[in-house]
Amino acid sequence: MDAKDFVEIDGSYLEGGGQVLRNALSLSCILGKPVRVVKIRANRPKPGLSHQHLHGLNLLRDIANADVVGNTLLSTEVEFTPRSIGGDTYHVDTQTAASITLIYQMALPVLLFAGRPSRLYVTGGTNVAFAPQVEYMEQVLLPNLKHFGVGFDLQVQQYGFYPSGKGRCQLDVQPVDKLLAGQFLDFGRLQLVSGVAFCAGRLPRTIATDMQQTAQREIHRLWPHQMCSIEAVKHLPEKARQNGAGILMTAHTSGGCVLGAATLGEKRVDGRLLGSDASCQLVEYIRKEICVDAHMQDQLIIYMALAVGRSSMRTGPLTNHTRTAIHVAKQLSGVQFDVKVESSGQTLVSCEGLGQLNRML
């Protein structure tokens, strides 16, 4: 293919991480536009494709029957030419603790535009650093995507943590004929704070209890009569063989907003600190009455760009991930995003979507 036929995407934009690659490849598949991504992860200590990105790339190759050049570990340039989006059962085994949710993040929007239902098994890390925890995908991403008319079913068959991974999930996706415009503008009032605090492996159950009690205490200190229900869980050995701990807290509002805050234990696990950090994040969102949390912003951009009609979200300061997602969406779809910082300090992001229809149905 001639160089002029590719849309060239600079992988070093802003943070220069994997976000550029994930969004560029997903949009390439859906829009049927060949892309060349250069300077992949240029600003990372180890530039080029990591295990996670390579597995995600090869998965999209299979889903979109694409021609690919440069799909090797640590490659800094990839050419990707999609054909038609299939719909099938797919298996990915990262053989590492590579994030399962980031692989799903690449594949989900593409599978929504497939010709039939799909099932995707991925083995890797369910709860690892620098990626959404699997509970966040279930309890925060899913209700947010319902605004676009999107649903999925996610089953955790085995939890996996750093360094060995070995988690396993099953994702079932029903295709849509189009995406509805999403509106995330009305916070309303806080109705419920819920969540889960978990530990696994040789870590004692008291770590989960410490997270739970600290987080609930912080919410009740600020809002004494607020309903707050956080479950403390010690995963059974058959569900999680390795050491791991974390907490996800979610806020549900009368305006239909679902916001999440999560923390993850690393080498030295302090349940009280993890619970406190998560509750402080969530409290900040509630106080500012934003409708989309800092880790959801960037995930919604691709759906806003593809939807039929005008989508809008009211959030906090834009993250670099979100700015990157907007930049890539503009380059590939031509959709223009309006970003306005309001007097309240909230940021309003809106766009008239492309109105992409599912060509495979």
Buried (B, 14 or more C-beta within 10 A) or exposed (E): EEEEEBBBBBBBBBBBBBBBBBBBBBBBBBBBBBBBBBBBBBEBEEBBBBBBBBBBBBBBBBBBEBEBEBBEEEBBBBBBBBEBBBBBEBEBBBEBBBBBBBBBBBBBBBBBBBBEEBBBBBBBBBBBEEBBBBBBBBBBBBBBBBBBBBBBEBEBEBBBBBEEBBBBBBBBBBBBEBBBBBBBBEBEEBEBBBBBBBBBBEBEEEBBBBBBBBBBBBBEEEBEEBEBEBEBBBBEEEEBBBBBBBBBBBBBBEBBBBBBBBBBBEEEBBBBBBBBBBBEBBBBBBEBBBBBBBBBBBBBBBBBBBBBBBBBBBBBEBBBBBBBBBBBBBBBBEBEBEEEEEEEEBBBBBBBBBEBBBEBE
